Amino acid sequence: MRLLALFLVAVAAQAQDVPVDTTNLPPNTEPYEVVVLRDIYDADGPLVAVPMRVVNTSAYPVYFGAAPALWAGSLLADEDLDPALRLTVAQAANFGLTFALKNLVRRPRPYVAVAGVTARDRGHQGDDVFDPHSFPSGHTSSAFVIATSVSLSYPEWYVVAPAAVWAGLMGVTRVWHGVHYPSDVLVGAAIGTVSGAAVHFLLPRVFGEERDAAPAMPVRVVIPL
């Protein structure tokens, strides 16, 4: 019995020293998120690359221009300024929450951690990167906070549909550019949507309050007899 026990221990010890071949594993043994990342990243050709690059290029002009444009347009048209105020506050809240999570989680970018993935975004090509953290996606959260805030303030199909499509494509293009994982995009979309909706429903009306509260003055028509 003692000899059998010693034999089993020797076999187990020898088995632990045998290396496992991981060079020929099928692709689906990777984490599911990396598989999705590769599927999106590997999609190439003009029909994919052109819209992905166009949407990605539109990011900063829209991010920094949406609120000023809404302020200016509302002032020039003498319309309610509350939508512009809500968008400004929502963007600020979204920015603070997104970058707080980035510095808390500190997740490396895919082009750093995943073999075969490089950054297609010029802002991530080089040694000096402004934001090296992947989770959550700041581009996506910013796109969704704008889309949500504007859509709730102007609930027309010609506002809601383009805003939703643009925000959704922004999330996809960040994965295609190799700078974000799918979960970065999903959480970024959630943060932007919640920020935009929360500010819209919780922020009291400021500029339109008196206009809405003031009762209409009765008009008297005097007919001479």
C-alpha positions in Angstrom: 0.0 0.0 0.0 2.9 2.3 0.9 4.6 1.5 -2.5 1.4 2.3 -4.3 1.1 5.7 -2.6 4.7 6.5 -3.5 4.1 5.5 -7.1 1.0 7.7 -7.4 2.9 10.7 -5.9 5.8 10.2 -8.4 3.4 10.0 -11.3 1.6 13.2 -10.2 4.9 15.0 -9.8 6.0 14.0 -13.2 2.7 15.1 -14.7 3.1 18.5 -13.3 6.5 18.9 -15.0 5.0 18.2 -18.5 4.5 21.5 -20.3 1.1 22.2 -21.9 1.2 23.1 -25.6 -0.8 26.3 -26.1 0.4 27.2 -29.6 -2.4 25.3 -31.4 -5.4 26.2 -29.3 -8.6 27.2 -31.3 -9.4 30.9 -31.3 -12.5 30.5 -29.1 -10.3 29.6 -26.2 -9.5 33.3 -25.8 -11.7 35.4 -23.5 -15.0 36.1 -25.3 -14.4 39.8 -25.2 -11.1 39.4 -27.0 -12.8 37.3 -29.7 -15.4 40.1 -30.3 -12.6 42.6 -30.3 -10.7 40.7 -33.0 -13.9 40.2 -35.1 -14.5 44.0 -35.2 -10.8 44.9 -35.5 -10.2 42.5 -38.4 -13.1 43.9 -40.5 -11.3 45.9 -43.2 -11.9 47.3 -46.6 -13.1 50.7 -47.8 -16.8 50.0 -46.9 -15.7 49.6 -43.3 -12.6 51.7 -42.9 -14.0 54.9 -44.4 -17.1 55.3 -42.2 -15.1 54.2 -39.1 -12.5 56.9 -39.7 -15.1 59.5 -40.5 -17.0 58.9 -37.3 -13.9 58.8 -35.3 -12.7 62.1 -36.8 -16.0 63.7 -35.9 -15.6 63.0 -32.2 -13.8 66.1 -30.9 -15.5 68.7 -33.1 -18.9 67.4 -31.9 -17.8 67.0 -28.3 -16.4 70.5 -28.0 -18.9 72.2 -30.4 -22.3 70.7 -29.5 -22.9 72.8 -26.3 -21.6 76.2 -27.7 -23.6 75.6 -30.9 -26.7 74.9 -28.9 -26.2 78.0 -26.8 -25.6 80.2 -29.8 -28.5 78.8 -31.8 -30.9 79.2 -28.9 -29.8 82.8 -28.3 -30.0 83.8 -31.9 -33.4 82.1 -32.3 -34.7 83.5 -29.0 -35.6 80.0 -27.8 -35.4 78.2 -24.5 -31.8 78.0 -23.1 -32.5 75.1 -20.8 -31.5 72.4 -23.4 -28.1 74.1 -23.8 -27.7 74.3 -20.0 -28.7 70.7 -19.5 -26.2 69.5 -22.2 -23.4 71.5 -20.6 -24.0 70.1 -17.1 -24.5 66.6 -18.4 -21.2 66.7 -20.3 -19.4 68.0 -17.3 -20.8 65.2 -15.1 -20.1 62.6 -17.7 -16.5 63.8 -18.1 -15.8 63.7 -14.3 -17.4 60.2 -13.8 -15.6 58.7 -16.9 -12.2 59.9 -16.0 -12.6 59.0 -12.3 -13.3 55.4 -13.3 -10.4 55.4 -15.8 -7.9 56.4 -13.1 -9.5 54.0 -10.6 -9.5 50.9 -12.9 -6.4 51.7 -15.0 -7.1 49.0 -17.6 -4.4 48.8 -20.4 -5.5 49.5 -23.9 -6.0 46.6 -26.3 -3.1 47.6 -28.5 -0.9 47.2 -25.4 -2.3 44.0 -24.0 -3.6 42.0 -27.0 -1.2 40.5 -29.5 -1.7 41.5 -33.1 -3.7 44.6 -32.3 -2.3 48.0 -33.1 -3.7 51.5 -32.6 -5.3 52.9 -35.7 -6.1 56.1 -33.9 -3.3 58.7 -34.4 -3.7 59.9 -30.9 -2.5 56.6 -29.7 0.4 56.2 -32.1 3.6 57.2 -30.3 5.1 57.3 -26.9 3.2 60.2 -25.5 -0.5 59.2 -25.0 -2.8 61.6 -23.2 -5.0 58.8 -21.8 -3.4 55.4 -21.5 -6.4 53.9 -19.7 -9.0 51.8 -21.6 -12.0 51.5 -19.2 -14.5 53.0 -19.8 -14.5 54.6 -23.3 -14.5 58.4 -23.0 -15.3 58.8 -26.7 -18.4 56.6 -26.3 -19.6 58.1 -23.0 -19.3 61.6 -24.5 -21.1 60.6 -27.7 -24.0 59.0 -25.7 -24.4 61.9 -23.3 -24.7 64.3 -26.2 -27.1 62.0 -28.0 -29.2 61.4 -24.9 -29.4 65.0 -23.8 -30.3 66.4 -27.2 -32.8 63.7 -27.9 -34.6 64.3 -24.7 -34.7 68.0 -25.2 -35.8 67.7 -28.9 -37.7 64.4 -29.2 -38.2 64.4 -32.9 -37.2 61.5 -35.1 -34.8 63.6 -37.2 -32.9 64.4 -34.0 -33.1 61.1 -32.2 -32.3 58.8 -35.1 -29.1 60.5 -36.3 -27.9 61.0 -32.8 -28.4 57.4 -31.8 -26.7 56.1 -35.0 -23.8 58.4 -34.5 -23.3 57.5 -30.9 -23.6 53.8 -31.6 -21.0 54.0 -34.4 -18.7 55.9 -32.2 -18.6 52.9 -29.8 -17.9 50.5 -32.7 -15.2 52.6 -34.2 -13.3 52.8 -30.9 -13.1 49.0 -30.9 -12.2 49.0 -34.6 -9.4 51.4 -34.0 -7.9 49.0 -31.4 -8.1 51.4 -28.5 -11.0 49.9 -26.5 -12.5 46.6 -25.6 -16.3 46.0 -26.1 -16.9 46.3 -22.4 -15.3 49.7 -22.3 -17.7 50.8 -25.0 -20.8 49.3 -23.3 -20.0 50.9 -19.9 -19.2 54.2 -21.6 -22.5 54.1 -23.4 -24.3 53.4 -20.1 -22.5 56.3 -18.3 -23.3 58.7 -21.0 -26.9 57.7 -21.2 -27.4 57.9 -17.5 -25.6 61.2 -17.2 -27.7 62.8 -19.9 -31.0 61.4 -18.6 -30.3 62.2 -15.0 -29.4 65.8 -15.7 -32.4 66.2 -18.0 -34.9 65.0 -15.4 -33.3 66.2 -12.2 -32.1 69.7 -13.2 -34.7 72.3 -12.5 -35.7 74.6 -15.3 -33.8 77.8 -15.1 -34.4 80.0 -18.2 -37.8 78.7 -19.1 -39.3 78.7 -15.6 -40.8 82.2 -15.6 -42.0 81.8 -19.2 -43.8 78.6 -18.3 -45.1 79.7 -14.9 -46.4 83.1 -16.0 -50.2 82.9 -16.8 -51.4 84.3 -20.0 -52.8 87.8 -19.7 -56.5 88.0 -20.7 -57.2 90.1 -23.8 -60.2 92.4 -23.5 -61.9 93.4 -26.7 -63.8 96.7 -26.4 -66.6 97.0 -28.9 -67.9 100.6 -29.2 -71.6 100.9 -29.0 
